[in-house]
Amino acid sequence: MEKFKMVEILGKAFAEGDIDALISLIADDCIYSSQYAKKTIQGAKAILLHMRAVYADINEISAYTYNIIELESVLQIGLTLKDLEIPNETHVCKYGLLLYQYDLNKPVVVVICGIDNDEKLTSILLCRDKKYFNLSFYGEEVEKDSPDDIPSTVVPLTKSDRRGVDIRNLFRAQKWEEPVDTSDGNYIWRKADEYVEKWLPSKGYTILESAVFDDCIGYRCNRNDHAYTVFMYAYGIEKTSQLDGEFCSKLAELPFAENSIILVLYLNVYRYMDGTEIKYRVRDYSKVDKYEPNLWRLIKVNDVPILQYYPCKEMLDQALWFIYAFNNDDTDVYDCIIDENPSIEGIPGSEGVLVDEAFYEALLSMHKKYGDLKLGYVSYDDVIYSSVPYLEGIGFFIWSSYININRMHSMSFRTFEDKKRRICDFIKTEQREPDDLFDHIPKLINAIALAPVPTEKFAVKLLFSNGECKKYVLPIPDEDIGKEVISYMCHVFTDGIWASVFAVSSHASMYKGYPECGPAITFKNEFFISGIRCYLDGEPYSEPEYTNEIVYSDEKFKIRKIWQWHVSSIYEDEETGLLKVIMSEQANNRRWKSAFVSVDGKLIRSRTFDFIDSFQEGLARAAIFDKGYGFINKDMNLIVPIKYDEAESFVNGKAKVRLGNRWLFVDKAGNELEIGKNSIHAPYQEVGNYYEGMCRVSILNLELMDFAFHMDYRDIAGCWGFVNKAGEEVISPQYIYANDFEDGIAIVAKGEWTIYPEGDRKDKRGCYWSEVELWGGIDKNGNEIIPFIFDEIKLFADRNDIFMAHHGGWKNGHWGVIDRTGNWLVEPIFDDHLDWESWNNLITFYSIDNDIKEEIVGVYDISEKKVLFEPQFLDLSFCDNGDMLVKVFNKDLGRPIEKIIDRSGKERFKSIYSYIYTWKEPYEVVIRDKDGYKRGLIDENESIIIPCAYDVPSGGFFHDVQKHVFLEDGKQGLKDYSGNTIIPAIYYRIDGYLEPFITVKVGDENNYSEGLITFDGTSVIPANYERIIWCKDKKHFFCFSDGYCEMYVVEQR
């Protein structure tokens, strides 16, 4: 074959994935070497596998194109083919390839080939060494950023490509500044996008979707129930755009940004060499490392588009709030936005810094002298504007803010002729404070002190005119919580003083010269807290309203309504029987508050959390927004502090938690156990739970990846090792699959993850797999207990002394059963798989019936080492007594039936039933034919209790009371076992009973409500509720309707 043709075939293999055409051309000992990827592969089989994996991992946008060249035409002046240094190669082909990606005008790499006299490829070298080639390669650090790196070619992101998204998600947990292979394209946009996908959530923005535009990337977000669209621009060495309001005004016209606050983010991606590695650092647009990037809001001011500095909505709102407080001399509003120790400088006529009372006196004096504030926009030495309150003809206010508490501090007043910092532009508007700025805040009407609890020494329940109830907690330092006497803003507080709280409709201002203020709470020490601040800083809180009302009574029972409560939802905790209450949502706040309460309506503690999980092993996860996770006991006391970024429930006495990038375990006393403290592999990507003193750990996270096979093994796929009780790594990460330890053995598999090679299985393209899997078992020291010779080992349900094992390869191998040392209990004789269900030493196995093209089931007896039943059943399950419930096709009836047989195959009774439910006596049976489903009841000897003559819904037999549900004209009613109608068919559903009451639903599938009736049809609880739930004690039940929950108890007379 001509060498030109061989090089052409190689080019098509790279560009079109035609790898099969290469098979006959590659020498068995061929060497494949990529200088820029630092990868060398030897052997035809390994090279072909690698090339298939590479091609499977690209898409049509990032695919290669190629040109065939004569290598000497691109060599540096004076060099010949002999100067190319290819290890162990003497036959350098004069033809080579230039590979391109992403429609770029610069090659990614030069491909050099070695071809021997037998017309075999002996070497394939991917090279971009400038000492050999007079070429400019894409991505070189020595050059300016390629024009192809500007946003108009942001194609490599391929947001619509599922695999691209999955890969980005996979590496999202990695450190973005670590080196990566960048030979595949536009590093600026890849690195900037990775950065933004993490940075925005860290600022409270939830990314909903993203899209690529001509010169930027857009991210549609939500933050505190406000819609945002963030447009990200980025550049490398030189800026590609000078952003300003006019340039960005086009963004407002994009449908993607419709009905949202438009923000702009401008990033610099710094690429640099660290030794031989290329590294990246993302920073703000001015190339400053020590500051985080800033967001700018696109707005129109006086019909001119500008970019406004936008730290967050709450901080920008401070300007309007300050204008309101200043123009209305309202110290209640000042109290909501200004720090407890305020200061200001630059006041006309005053020198130095004014603090505390002098601060407020200065503001009042300026208002009287210069009039009202308006909103302006100031720009200094760039095109970014900041919103500031200004006084006409005088100047404007600026300040710093504490973001975590949303308070202003360190205020300054600057004149328009300020010489400290040159003003580039100042835009004045006539905008003042909105008239409805505080319309959403109701009037405070009452206050009741709450008993002190840990972390909430001083808390008060507040009632407002709109019916809302909130809790306000005095923000004292943590170190003061345990003290009997504390000082807050020059006032002394004790439990007794706090208990003296009461609400007032107005109060005198704390500062001289200001008018009277609105509602507040006050104490006998004469300290005031404004109603506005109580509302804004408070959190949802409610308590049940006790009713003690008899709603139903007969000769045997009475039902008493204990309490009603305006809450969003209530759930009974399975472990403790406590009720978890999710309180109503706070206005303008998307967080919920949760607490635990007893069935009699008593709050365990007044404290609430943003999240509470169910109890497990005596403790429940609890979380507070922006603070983290911890654990509480059933008394709502914190046992494990709130500080962790993630937490899982307790398992075997330990709970898994994450602090930063470290996974830890905590015990029930809050003691921390560090995982992998002695290992070079820590911190781990995935951590399991402790079983038998051992915990799985993986250095690879494959959670988001697709697998060619074993999709049901996703949870145990990775690169696993084990740590012991002390958190020490005792078995290094090495297994591609790993189960937890059971009775001293862990079933694991050896192998190596790679991409499934291209072939006939297009559905597997791009999926992870391991060409070789060797399954075995290890002990807690990593010693081999079951040899690694099996294709797969599977576990039986409720058995850890025997295992299913496949041996002999997937093409010719079979399934068998092994013991805990890997010895065959049942030789590998089964073509198809075994079932996880077993009974004593009976197991089930499958085979394909070629006549019906379906799986059929047989039974094997391990003890007697023989087939008990050849495959013949359509389905099979074991009864508790060892009998078998089997499904077969009955030719006489012309349909499948189920029957019960013993070990000899003898039928317990002659069955005509399509289904037999043996989980409780009497057996519910079903006949399914062309007329639909008919249900009945039989005993274990097939004596008919209710014939299959009624259209009874599933679960519709109430055998204890000898009644059953029936269906008529789409409605449900109740009959007794004699066929007498007890309740006519008038309900959408009869949904179960707890004697002597039945839960019923009225309405239809899409709109129904629930109630309770007696067995004679008497209404007990009207069907007006969204749902009715009985508690575990079978005496209490609660009903939900329109945001209210009502608790009832059934009492015997």
N, C-alpha and C positions, 0 to 999 in steps of 0.2 A: 504494500500500500504506500502511496506517496506520502511523504512526511507532511506536506501541506494539508492533505486530507486528514491525517491523524490529528494535527493541531486543530483543524476545524471541528472534528468530533469532540475534542476536549473542550473547545469553546462552547459547543452546544450543551455539553454536560453541565458546565457552569451556568449558562444562561437559560436553558430550557429544561434542565433536569433530566436529560436523556442519558442517565447513568449506565443503563444496560448496554448501550453501544460501546462503552469503554471496557467492558469485562474482558473481551478477548484481546485488548490492546495493552493492558497493564501487566508488567512482569510481576511474578510472584513476590520478588524482593524489592519492588519499587519503593522509593522514598518520596514522601510528600512533605514539603517544608514551607511554612509561612513565616517569613522573617518578622512581619509587623504583628502577627498574632502570637509569635513566640511558640509555635506549635510544630512538632515533627511527628510524623506517623509513618510507620514502616509496615509493608505488607499489603498486597492487593486487596484483601478482604477488608482490612481496617480502613484503607483509603476510600474504598467505595462506600462503606458504611458512613464515614465522616462526610463525604460529599452529598450523600442522600440526606443526612441530618441537616446540613447547611442549607440545602435547597428547600427542605420542608419548612425551614424556619423563616423563609422570606416570602413576600407576597409580590403581586404584580407591580406594585409601586416601587418596591426596593429591589426588584430583580436585576440581575446582571445583564448588560449587553457587552459585546466584544468586537474588537477589530483584530484581524490577523495582520501581523507586521513582520518585516525582516528586522531582527533584533539589532543588527549593526546600524540601522537607520536612526535608532534612538539612543545609541551609546554615546558617552562623552567622547570628545575629539581625541583621537589617538588610541582608543581602545578597540580591541577586536573580541571575537567570541572566546578566544583562548583566555582572555583576561577575566571572564566570568568565573567566579569561584564557586563551583557546585561540588560539594563533597563527593568523592569517589566516582565522579562523572567525567568521562572522556569524550562522550558523544553528544555534544550540545547541538541541538537542532537550530538551524539558522532562522527558523520561523518561531514566533512567539505570539502571545496575546496581550492586548491592552483591555483590562476589564473596567467597565464603568457601572455606576449605579445612580438612580434618581435623576436620570437625564442630565447628568452633570457634564461639563465640557472638559473636565480633568479626569484622567484615569485614577482609579483606586489603586491599581497594582499592575505590575508586569508579570506575566506567567512565562517561565523559561522551562523548556522540556529537554530531557535526555532521552534519545531513542537509539537502541542498539541495533546490531546487524540483523537481528531476528524480527525487526519491526515491532518492538515492544517498548512501551514507556518505562524507562528505568528510573526517572526522577521527574518530579513536578515541583518547581520552586516558584513561590509567590514572593516577589521582591519589589521594593520601592526605595532601593538604596541610591542616593544621589551621586555617590562616587562612581557609579556605573552608568547611570542614565541621565541624559540631558532632557529631563521632563519635569513638569510641575505636577506633583501628586495632590489629590484632594486631601485637605485637612492638615497640611504641613504647618507647624507652628511658626516657622521662619517667615511665612508670608502673611500679608494682610488677610482678613477674612474674605473668603470667596464671595463674589456676588451671588453665588448660588446658596449662600448661607443666610440671605436676608429673608424676611418673613414670607415673601411671595412664593417661596418654594418649601413651605412647611409640610411637604407631603410625607416625610418618613414617619410622622406620628401615627398616621392611619388610625384615627380615633374609631372608625367604624370596624376595624379589624379586630375580631374578638381575641385572637391570640396575642396581638400587640398589646391590648389592654391587660390581658392576663399576665403577660410577661412584666409589664410595668408594675402591676400589683404585686407580683412575686418579689420584685426587687425594691418595692417601696419601703420595706422594713430595713433595707441596707442603708449604710451611710452614703449619701449622694456624692460626697467628695472623694470617695475611693476610686481608684483607677478602673476604667472600663475600656473595652475594645471599641474604638471610635472610627474604625475604618469604614463603617457603613453609612456615614452621612453627616447630617447637619447637627453638629454637637451643640450649638447654641440653643436651638429650640428643644432638643431632647433634654438637655440639662435644666433649662429654665422651666420646662413643663413639669419635670420631676420635682423641682423645688416648689413650684406653686401648688402642686397637688398636696404637698404636706404643709406648706406655710399658711394657706388660707384656713384650713381646719384648725390650726393652732391659734388663729385669731377669732375663732368662733363662727366662721363661715362654713356652712355645709354645702359642698359642691353637688349639684343636682345633675348637671350635664355640661359638656364642653363642646366647642366647635372651632374649626380652623378657618380663619379668614385670610384675605389677601396679604395683610401685613401684621397680623396679630393673632392671638388665640383668645377665645372668649370662654368664660366660666360662669354659668348660671348658678347662683347661690341663694341660700336663705340664712339669715341671721336674726335671731329674736323676732321671728315672724315678719321680717321685712325682706322683700325681694331685691336682690342685687345682681348686676352683671358686671363682672370684672374682666377687663380687656388687658392682656399682658403683652407688652412689647419687650424686646430683648436685643442686645447687640453684644459683639465680642470686643475686638481691639478698637474699632472705630464705630461711632454712632452711625446708624443707618437712617435715623429720623430725628428731627428736632421737634419734640412733642410740645404742643401748646393747645389752647382751647379751640382755635380755628382748625388746626390739623385734625383734632379728635372729634370735631362736631359731627362728622359723618357717622360716628358710632350711634348717635341718638336715632338715626334713621333705620338702623338694622332691626328687622323683626325679632331677632334673637334677644334684643335688649328691651323689648316692649314691656311696659308697666313695671319698671324696675329702677332702682337707683344705679346710675352708671358710674363705675369706678375704673380708673386707669392705673396700671402697675408697670413701671419701667425698670428693667433689670439689666445688669451687666454680667456676662458669663466670662470669667477670667480663666483662660487655659494656659497652663504652664507645665514645664518639665521638672519632675522630681527624680533626678538621676536619669534612668532610662524610661521612666514611666510618665505618661501624660496624666495630669490631674486637673481638676476643675474646682472653681469656687464661685458661687453665685452671690452677688452683692448688689447694693443699690446703684441707681443709674449714674451716679457721680463717681463710681469706682471706690467708694469708701467702705472699708471692711467692718469698722467697729459699730456702724449704725445699721439697723434693719431697714429694709425697703419701706417706702411710704406709699399709701394709697392716695389717689387724687380723684375728686369727684368732678364729673363733667356737668356744669350747670350754665344757665344763661343769666347774666346780670345786666340789667338795662339793655336786653336784647343782644348782648355780646357773649359768645361762648367763652368760658374760662375754665381752668383747672383749679379746683379748690382743695387745699390740704385736708385730708379726711382720715384722722386717726381712728374714729369710730363715731357712730351716730350719737351716742350718749355724750361724748365730749363736745361735739358740735352743738348739741342742744343747750349746753351750758351758756352759750352766748345769748340765746333767746331768753333763757331763764334769768340771766343776769340783767338783761335789758328790762324784763318785767319787774324784777325786784327793785332795780334802781328807779324806774319811772313811777313805781307805786309805793316807794319807801316801805317795802314789805320785808321785814326781817325774818318772817317765817320761811319765805322762799330763799333768802340768803342762807338760812340755816340748812337748807337742803343741798346747797351746791358749794358752799365755802367751807374750807377746813376749819377745825376747831381753834387753830392758832394762826389767824390770817395776818398777812402783811402786805403793804403797798408802798411803792416809792414813785417819785416823779410827780406828786400832786402839786399843781401850780400854787406858789406861795408857801409851800412847806419844804423843809429840808430833811434829808435822811429817810428812814423807813418808819412808817406808822404801823402799829400793831394793835391787836385786840380792839378795845373800845375806840381808840383813836382811828382805827381803820374804818369803822362804821360811821363815825362822826365825819370823816373826810368825804365819804360817799354821799352822805346826806347834805353836806355843805355844797358839794359840787352840783348836786341836782337843783338845789335852790338857786344857785348862782348862774348855772349855764343851761338849765333846761333838760329836756328828755334826751335819752340815747336813741340812736338809730343804728342799723346794721350796715357796716362797710366791709370792703375787701382790700387788704393790703398785700402788695408784692414788693419784695426787696430786690435781690440781684438776679432773679430768674423769672420764669413765667408762671410760677405757682403762687396762688393767692391764699391768704388765710382770712377767715371771717372774724371781724372784730367789732365790738360796740364803739361808736364814736360820738363825740360831742361837736356839733357844728362850730367851725372856726377855732376849735381848741386843740383837739387831739383824740386819741383812742386808747382803750384798755387792752392789755395783753396779760397773759398769765400762764402758769404751768398747772398741770393736773395730775392728781394721783389716780391712775387708771383703775386700780383694783377697788377703790371706794368711790370713784367718780366725784372727787372733790377738787375745787380750785384752790390754789395756794400761790404764794410768791407773785403777787400781782404788781404790774407797773402801768403808769400812765405815760404815753409818749405823745409829744406834740407833732404836728404835721411837718415841722421843720427840724425834727429830731436829728441830732448830729452823731448819736451813738451808732446808728445803723442807717445807711442811705436808703430811702424809700424810692423804689423804682416806679411804682404806680399805686394810686389809691382810688378805688371806685366807691363813690357814695351812693347810697340808696335811701329811699324814704321808708324802708321797711322797719316797723316797730314790732313789739311783741304781739303775737296773735291774740285776738280777743278770747278765743276758746282754749287757751293754753292749759288751763287747769279745770276745764269743765268736766273732765272724766274723774275728778277726785271728789268723792262724796263727803258729806259732813260727818265729823266724829260726834257720836251721841253718848257713848258709855265706855267705861274702862274697868276691868276687873283683874287684879293681880293674880298671877299663876304661881303655884308652889315651885320653889327653886328645884332644879335638877342639875346634874353635872353638865357643864358647858353652857348652861342657861340659868345663871344665878338670878338675874332680874328679868322676868318676862311678864308681859301684860296682855290680856285678851281685850281686843278693841271691837266695838260694834259701830257700824256706819249706817248712814241714812238710807242707803240703797240695799240694805240687808246683808252686805258683806261682813264677814268676821275675819279679823286678822290677829296675828300675834306679833308684837314688837319686843325685841330683845335688846337691852341696853348694851352697846358695843364696848364692853370693858376688856382690858387685856386678859389673856388666858391665865396669867400668873396671879390675877386678882380674884379669880373665881372662888377659890377656897377660903378667902379672907372673910371675917365677920363684918369688918368695916372697910369700905373702899371710898376713894375720892374720885368724883367725875365732874369735870368742868367746874371746879371750885365748890362743889357741893358734896356733903357726906351722905352715903347711902348704907343702910343696913336692911335686913329682911323686914324689920318692922316699918321702917320708913317707906320701903317699896310697897308694902301692903296697904299703905295709906292712899294709894293712887285714886284719883277720881277725875272725871272729865269736866271741862268748863267750856262754855260757848265762846268765850273770848278771854284774852289775857294781855297784860301790859307787856310791851316790848322790853327786852333785856337791855336795850341801848337808849341812851338819852336822846330825846327829841323826836323819836319815831312814833307814829300813830299806834293805836291799839291794834292788836293782832287777832286772828281768828281762833277757832276751837283748838284746844290743847288738852293734854293730860298734865296734872300737877300733883305735887306731894306735899307733905307737911313741912318739908325743908324748903318750900317755896320754889322748887325747880320746875321749869316748864319744858315740855316737848311738844312741838306744834303738831296739829292733826295732819297737816300735809306730810310732814316727815314720817309720822307714824304709818301713814298709808303707803307711802312710797318705799320705805325701808322695811315694812312689815311683810309677812308671808301669810298665805291662806291658812286659816285655822277655823275649826268648828268643833262643836260638841253636840251630842244628841239632845233632843228635846224629849223629856220623859212624859209619857202620856198615861200609862197604866189604865188602859181602856179595854173593857170586855167587848169584843166584836162578835163573838158567837158563843152560844151555850146550848147544850142539850142535856139529856139525863146522865150521860157518862162523862162528857168533856166540856171544857170551856177554853176559848182561845183569847189570850190577853195580848193586846198591843203594848209592848214595853216602851219603845221609843221610836222616834222618827228623826232623820238626820239628813241634812242637805249636803250630800257628798256625791262624788262622781261614781264610785264603785266600792264594793266590799267583797272580799274573798276570805273564806275560812282557811286558816293554815292547817295543813294535814297533820303536822307533827304535834302542835301545841293546842289546837282548837281555838286559838285566838283569831280575831277578825282583823285582817289587814284593810285599813281604810285609805282610799285615795281621795283626798279632799279636792274641792272645786278648784279649777284653774284660776290662777291669779291674773287680774286684768293686765293686759300688755306684757304678759310673761308666759312663755310656753312651758314652764316647768310645773310639775305637779308636786304636791306634798303628801307624804304617807306617814301613817302611824299605826300602832296596834291597839285594839280595844277588846275588852271582854264581851261576852254575849249580852251581859246586862247593861252595856253601854258605857262602861267605865274606861276612860283613857288610861292606858298603862303609865304613860308620862305625857306631859304637855309638849315635849319636844317632838319635832317632825323631821323627816328626811326627804330628799328629792327622789330617792328610790329605796325600797325595801324588798328584799327577796323573801321567799319562804324559808322557814327554819329547817336546818339540816344538822343533825348531831348536836342540837341544843343551841346553835347560833345561826343568825341570819345575816346575809350581806346587807349593808346599808351604805348609801352614798349621799354626799352633799356636793352640789354643783360647784365646780372650780376648786374643790378641796380633795376629792378622791373617795375611795372605798375604805370601809372598815367592817367590823362585825359587832352586832349587839346580841344581848341575851333576851329572854322572854320578858324581863323587866324593863326593857328598852335602855339598859345601861350599856355604854360602850366598853367592850372587852378588848377588841383590837382597834387601835386608833384609826381615824379617817385620814389616810394619807396616800393610799396606793392608787396607781393609774388603772389597774385592772384587778379584779378579784374573782375567784370561783368559790363555790360552796365547799364546805368541809367534806372530805372523804377520808375515812379511816383515821380520823383525828388530826388531819392537816388540811389546810386550805392553800391553794396556789394563788399567789399574788404577783403583780408586776410593779416594780418601782423603776421608772426610767426604762432602760433596756435590759434590766436584770429581772429574771424570774426568781422568786423566793417562795418558801413555804412558811406559814405561821401556824403555831399550835393554839390551843384554846386559852392559853394565858397571854397570847400576843408575842411570844418569843419567835424570832426570825431564824430561819435556816437558809443559809446561802447555798445555792446549787452550783456545783462545779467549781468551787473555790480553788481547787488544786489543778484545774484543767486548763490547757491552752485553748480548748474549744469553747469555753464560756465567753460571753453569754450565749446561751443556746437560742435557736430560732423557735423551737417548740419544746414544750415540757409536758409530760403526762401527769398522772397522779400516782401516789404511793400505793402499792399493793405488795403485801408481804415484805415490807421494808425496802423495796426497790422501786425506782421511778425511771420511766423512759425519758430520754433527752435526745433531741435531734439537732444537727447543725444545718439542716436543710428544711425549708418550709415549702411543701408542695400542695398546700391546701387549695390554692386557686388554679391548679393545673389540671389538664385533662390527661387521662391515662388510656393507653391503648387497650389494656386489659385490667382486671381486678378493680373495677370502679368501686366495688363495695369495700375495698381495702384502703380507701382514701385516708381514713383516720389513722392508719398505722403505717402509711408510706412516708419515707423520709430518708435520713441517714442517722440511724438510731444507735445509742449506747444506753448505759444505765448508771445511775448514781445510787449510793447506799443511804442508810438512815441519817448519816452525818452529812449528806450532801456531797460526798466525795465521789468523783468519777472512778468507778471500779471496772467498767467495761466501756472501752472507747467507742465512739460513734463509728459504725461500720456496716450496719444491717439496713437493707433497703425496705424491709418490712419487719415490724417487731410487735408482738403481743405482750401484754403484761404477764407477770409471773403468777402462776397458779400451782400450788403444791410444789414449789421449788423449781419449776421448769417454765421457761419462756420459749414459745415457738417463734422463730425468727427466720429471715431469709437473707442470703448473701447475693450480691449482684452489683450492677453498675448502671445508673440511670443514663439514658441517652434518648435521642429523638427517634421515633419509629421510622424505619427506612421506607422510602417511596416504593410502591409496588402496586399490586392489584387492590390492596385495601386502602382506597382513597379516604375512607371514613376515619382511618387511623393517622392520617397525615398530621404532623406537628404534635402528636401526642407523646407523652413520656412512656418509656418502657425499659425493661432490662432484657437484653437478648438471652442472657443466662441467669436463671434463678435457681439457687440451691437452698432448699428449706431444711431446717433441722431444729434442734432444741439445745438450750444451754442452761447451766445452773447459775447461781448467783455470783460465781467467780469467773463466769465466762467460759467455763469448760464445756466441751462438746458432750452432751448427754445423748442426744439423738443425732446420728451422723448427717452431714449435709450432702445427702445424695438424692433428695426427693424433689420432684418438680413443684410440688405444693403440699402443704400440710394444713388441714382444716380441723376445727374443733367441733365436737359434738355438744349439743345443749345439755347442761347439767352433768357432764362427764368430763373429768380431767385425767382419767387413767388410760383412755384410748383415744386415738386420733385417726381421722381419714388422711390417707397419703396417696399421692399420685407418683408413679415411678415408671421410668423407661422412655421419657420424652413425650411431648404432646402429640406427636404424629403416631407413634406405635405403642405408647404406654397405657397403663390401666390404673384404676383405683383399687386400693386395699385398705386394711386397718392395721395400725401398728400400736405397740404398747409404749410405755414411757422410756424405753431404751432404744426404740427404733426397730425392734424385732416384729416380724409379721405375725399378727394374730389371724388375719385373713389375707392370704396371698393376693397380689394385685391381679384380680380376675375380672373386674368390672369395667366394661367399656365406658359407660356413662357415669355420672357423678353419684355420690351417696347423699343421703339426706341427713340434716343435722339432728333430726328426731330419732330417739331410740327408746327401747324399754327393756330393762334388764340387759340381756345379751342379744336382743333382737335389733337389727338395723334394717333400714330400707335402702334399696338401690333402684336405679332407673335404667330404662332401655327405650329405644325408639321403635314404635310399632309402625312398620312401613306401610301397612294397609290404611291406617287412619292418620299417619304422619304426626303422631303425638307421642309424648312420653308416657310410658306405663311403668308401674311400680311393682317391685318384688320385695320379698323379705328373706334375710339371711340370718341364720342362728350361729353366732360366734362360738358358743360353747360346744355345739355339736359339729361345727365346721361344715355346715351343709346349707344348701338353699332350701328354705322352708316353703316358700312360694315363688315359682318362677314369675317374671314380670307379666302381669295380667290386669292389674288394677289401674283404673284411671286416677285414683287418689287413695291415700291410706293414712290413717292416724291411729295412735294407740290409745285405748281407753285406760282408765286408772287400774282396772283389774287385770290388764294384760290382753284383753280381747282387742280386736282390731276393727275399726270402722272403715269399710272399704267402699269405693265407688266402682260400679261395673255397668255395662250396657245390657239392659234387659230386652232381648229381641221380641218377646211376646208383647211387652208394653210399648216397645218402640222408642224407649227413652232411657237415659241413665238413672240408676237408683243407687241408694246407699243401703248397706246391710252390715250387721255385726256378726263377725265370725270368731271362733276360737283358734288355738294353735293348729288344730287339725283341719281347719277349714270349714267346720260345721257351723251352720247358721244358727244363731240364737233363736230367731224366728223368721218366718217368711216375710220378706219386706217388699212393699210396693212403693216405698217412699223415696222422693227425690233427695230429701235431706233429713238426717236424724241428728238432733242436737242432744248429745249425751252428757253435757257438762253438769246437768242437774236433773233430778227426778221430780215428776215424771218427764219423759222425753217429749220435747216438742218436735213434731214431724211435719213435713211439707210435701205436698204433691204439686209438681209443676208440669203442666201440660199446655195444650193449645189455648185453654181457657184462662190461663194465668196461674196464680199461686193460691192454694188452699191449705190452711194449717189446721192441725189437730194435736191431740195429746194421747200418748200411750204410756203404759208402765213398762218395766224392763222385760216383762213376759209377753209383750205385744197386746195386752188387753187394752181395748180402745176405751179411753175416757171421754174424749171429744173426737168425733170423726172429722176427717179432712173435708168438711163440707162448707166451711165458713171462710169468708174473705177477712181473715184476721191479720192485722199488721204484726210485724216482727216484735216480739216482746209483749204481745197483747194478751197473754194468759195470766190471770191473777189466781193461781191455783189455791193459795191459802184461803181465799174467800170464795172459791168455786165460781168465778166469773171470768168473762173474757170480752175483749173489745171486738166489735164488728164494724164493717164498712158498708155504707149504703149511700148511693148517690153522691159519692165523694166526701161524705161526712162520717164521723165515728160516733158510736154509741156503745152501750154495755148490755150484755146478756148474761143470765146465769147458765150453769151447765145443763139445765133442762131445756134451754132454748128460749126462755121467757125474756122479753125485753125489759130491762131494769131502767135504763136511761136511753131515750130515743137518740137516733143519729143526728145530732145537731151541732157537734163540735168539730172544728178543724182537726184536732188531735186530742186523744186521751193519753196523757204522757206519763203514766205510772202512778203508783199510789204508795202511801204510807198510812196504813190502817189507823183510823177509819176515813181518811181523806184522799181524794183523787185530784191530781193536777190536770187541768184541762186548758186547751188553747182555743180561742175563737178568732175568726178572721180567715186568712189564707196564708199560703207559703211565704209571701213577701211582706205581709203586714198582719201580725197577730199579737194578741195579748193573752196573759195567763191569769188563772184564778184557781180556787179550790172549791170542790163540791164534796158532798157525802155520797155514799153508795146508793142512796135513794134519789140522788139528783138535787138535793138541797144545796143552795148556794151558801158557801161559808166565807170565802174571800172573793169579792167581785172580780171578774176577769178584766181588770183595768191595768195590769202590771206588765212591764216588759219581760220580767222573769221572776220566778219564785224558786228559791233554793233552800233545801232542808240542811240543817247542820248535822254533824256527825252524831250528836246525842239523840237525834230523832225526836227531839221535843221542840227545838227552836227552828224557825225558818224566817228568812228575810225576803222582802219584796222590793223591787225597783220600779220607779216610775218618775220620769221627768226630772232626773237629777236628785231625787229623794230616795232614801232607803228606809224601810220600816221593819222593825224587828218584832216578831210574835213568838209566843210560847204556848204550847198545848199543855193543859193541866187537867188531871183527872179530878172528878168531883169526889 
